[in-house]
Amino acid sequence: MEKKGKQIILNCEKLERRFALLNNGRLEEYQIERDDHEPKVGDIYLGKIINLEPSLQAAFVDIGAEKNAFLHYHEMLPGCGEMLERRGERDEEAEEEVGEESIQARRQKRQEARPGSKVGAEAQRRKKKLTVADIPSIFRPGMEILVQVVKSPISTKGARVTTDISIPGRYLVLMPYSEHIGLSTRIEGAQERDRLRKILAALELPEGMGLICRTVGEGRRSTFFKRDLDLLLDYWRKVEKEMDSRNAPALLFTEPNLVERTIRDFMTEEIEGIVVDDPAAGRQIIDTLKRFGGRKMAEKVICYNGAKPIFDQYRINDQLREVFQREVRLPGGGGICIDETEALIAIDVNSGRGRKGADQPEFILKTNLEAAEEIARQLRLRNIGGLVVLDFIDMRSARDREELFRYMKKLVKDDRAKTKVLPLSKLGLMEMTRQREHESIQDQVFNPCPYCSGTGLVKSAVTMSVEIQRRLNTVLRDRRYKDLPVRVIMHPDILARLRNEDAQLLRDIEEKYKHDLSFRADPMLHYEEFRIVDPETGVELK
């Protein structure tokens, strides 16, 4: 069933949905979605400002999540016009007599002050003159504010939000608070860019709003954009309606689920097929593609009902195992080691010692180029980002270092996350940043170990033997236990150490305190855990 070219594989289960993008059978991108109530990138909230922090130049906003969202002053500027309008409405409402007629009047004023009206457009022009210095005079704790999540909660940090609202569709991105009309930078060719600009200019877009044409819009007819714009404007009208009727904090618009986002973001002409193991999801994808991509695109959908799990059938699970491994092997015999920390990602490249020609410049360059390709792939697969430091094998040739730098920039060019790469430093390190919107795959799948707290280390058998002997000395000195039998229970690996290398030391303890000791193994005990008990009662001796 495996095809050449690019394929999308979707696994839909009750608690989890998984997305895999294969290129000639090789896993290139991987996503997981689980049902939870955490804010997701793209969600739009009516929030309430809790406080302003001038030292951080940021506000903290209650959006109904476990932790308040972080809103930088720069990200508040696009919403200044809306906030001024809402404040003006409240001042007028205070002077009006509350009644059905005044309620309708207020709603009419609010609609007139939105970006789609002349009043709203004028407010947008006023808004652009405002600066960060104006923020404290415009925003106050307790005020309601419309925000959109740009970064999901990660670790102990709350979501990051903005007032620069945007709603992506299949071919367009609608920006209700911006008049900018633009094209994706990935659309090439002056003739095609001119054609698309004319199509966007001809669309009936409300005043004060803007649009961006997405890469997938390249080569599409105007009818596709018209249909997409109508859908996006309908989304925005629903947001406005909810904003009029809800009190903060409230979720007004949520990003589509993984299946819908797959159609919107990944289903392009270069995709040879999409395979899904859920009939309902399959029908949804087919219906949507018929509407937006045509019958030919919909015919690429295959509903899988084989006996083997879909990720086993396409050998995805085998490839996923390396996503959670620290070391990844390279085709030429080298390898990369990936270490995730709170502050940065450290990736070390090694050549594989003992290989013939490992010190030759040609071999080193080849290994570094292989490593660069695998690093770009692993960053996407693991969904890791922030500051990334790459320690390549040292190269003496400036030309080789420049070739590696150019190749790395080319590899990350099509990464959906914004990425910036710097040339190799004098120390032979390459620094890069990768946009981090979500938790990494590792953080989604794993919890920190309750024993090692994420260090990946446990005490050695020698260390545990020392601790047991130290504890025995304390217990046997206690007069309460003078005539009691004593038994030590521990992990089997620790007991092996005590019975072999440290047997004489234990005999010395027995002789010193004139006390017989017994030892038992319990495989259910953690490696670092042991118990000293009365064997007759099982009571622990402390």
C-alpha positions, 0 to 999 in steps of 0.5 A: 500500500506504500506509495512513492512521493508524499503521503499523509497517514492519519490515526484517529482514536478516542483519546488521541489523534496522530498525523504522519507525513511520509516522503517515499516511506520516510517519516518527515513530520509527526503530530499528536493531538489529545482532548484537553482544555489547554489553550491551543495556538489560534484560539481566540478568547475574550480575556480580562486584564489582571495586572500590568507589569511595567518592568516586563512591559507585559500584561497578564490576562485571565483567559480561563486557563490554569495560568494567566496568559502573557501579553507583551505591550507590543502585542497589545498595540493592534487591539488599542483601537478596539479597546478605545471603542469599547471604553467609549461605549461604556462611557456612553452607556453610563449616561443612558437609561437601561432599556431594550431601545438603549441595548439595541442602540449600543449594539448598533454603535459597537457594530459601526465601530468595528473594522468593517465600518467607516468608523472602525476604519478611522479607529484603525488609523488612529490605532497605528499612531499609538506606541508602547508608551500609551499602553498604561493609559489605555489598558487597566486591570479588570478591562476585557480584551480580545486576544489570540493564542500564539504560543501554547502553555509550556512547562510552568509558563502560561499561554502567550497571546496577542491582540493581532487577530488572524484566522487562517483558511485553506487559501487565505488568512483573514486579519480583522484588525489590519489593512495589509494585503500580502502574499506568502513569501514562498510563492515565486514568480513575478507573473503569478504574484501579480495575478494573485494580487489582482484576485485579492484586490477584487475580493469584497473585503470589509474596510479595515480588514486585511488578507494574506494569500497562503502558499497553497493558493498558488495557481488557484482560480478566483472562485476558490478565494471567494469561497474561502473568504466567505467562510472566514468572514462568517467565522469572524461574525460569529466571534463578534456575536459571541463577544457581544453576548459573553463575559470574560473569560470566554473562549470565542473561537477554537482552532479546528482539530487535527483532521481539519488542520491536515486538510487546511495546512498539508493537503497540496497537489504534491501529496500523492494520497491521504490514508485514514483509519476512521470512517467518519474522519474519512468521509469528512475529509472527502466532503471537505476536499470536494468542496475546496480542492475538487473531485480529483483531490478527494479521490486521493483519500483512502479509508484504511480497514486492514487488520494491522494498526495503520501505523504498523502497516506503514512502518511508522511506529518503527521510525517513531522509536528513534524520536525518543532516543538520545542518539540517532545514527547517520547513513555514513556511520556517524551519529547525532546526540540530542539533549533537551533542556529547559533553556536550549537544545544541544546537538552533538555530531560525532563521526563514529570512531574507528572508521577508515578515513574518519580524519579526512576533510572529505569524510568530515564534510560528508558526515556534517552534511548528513548530520545537518539533514538529520538534524533538520528532520529531527527538529520537525519530528520532535517539535523542539525549538527555542535556542538550538546549539549544534556542535559539528565535527571541526572543519579546517576549511572555510569553504567547507564551513560555508557550504555547511552553513548554506546547506543548513539554511536550505534545509530549514527553509520549508520548515513550518516553524520560523527558523533562523540559522547563524554561521559557524562560530570560531568555536565550531558551533552553529547557533539557530533558533526555531519557533516554539509554539507547542510542547515538544513530542517528548513532553506530550508523551512523557512525564518526568521520572518521579525518581530521577526528576528527569536527570536520567540517572540513578545511584550506582550499586556501589553508592547503594551498598555504602548507604545500606552499610551506613544505615545498618551501622545506625540501626545496630547501634540502637539498643532497642534492636539488640536482640531482634533479627534484622533483614535487609530487602533491596533490588536484586542488582544491589543484592548481587553487589552485597553478596559478591564484592562487599560480602566481607564488609557485611561479615565485618558488620555482623562481627562488630555488633554480634548480630546475624543479618539476612538479605532478600531481593525484591524486584518490585523495589526501585533501584535506589530503595531498600528496607531494613525490617524485623523478618518476623513482624515485617515492621521497618526498623528506623 
